[in-house]
Amino acid sequence: MPNAKSIFHNEIDFATGAIDCITNADCCIVVTEWNEFKKLSAEIFVQRMKNPAIVDGKRIFNPSDFTRAGVLFSALGLGELK
């Protein structure tokens, strides 16, 4: 994060973790396979986000878990959904 802060300064908000990152967000675009994000359930997105919309760029989530929870969900790319 120090490198990013030296580039972007106060132009963007920095989060301390995955939950902090999605709190009060309108949309979450996931482009990492980090366990911190993999462990987030659809319910956590619903509880923390304003109007949950998820773009899963790494296919780390099960789409039916999210659609069942009422989340606008899209998985991009090729490969097997996890």
LINBEL-V294028 format. One record per backbone hydrogen bond with DSSP energy under -0.5 kcal/mol. CO is the residue of the C=O (numbers start at 1). NH is the residue of the N-H. If there is no record, write none. Layout:
# LINBEL-V294028
co: [CO;CO]
nh: [NH;NH]
This chain:
# LINBEL-V294028
co: [1;2;3;4;4;5;8;17;18;19;22;25;25;28;28;29;30;34;34;35;37;41;42;43;44;45;48;52;53;54;54;55;55;56;59;61;62;62;63;64;65;66;67;71;72;74]
nh: [5;6;7;7;8;9;11;21;22;23;25;50;51;30;55;31;57;37;38;39;40;45;46;47;48;49;24;72;28;56;74;30;57;76;82;63;65;66;67;68;69;71;70;73;54;56]
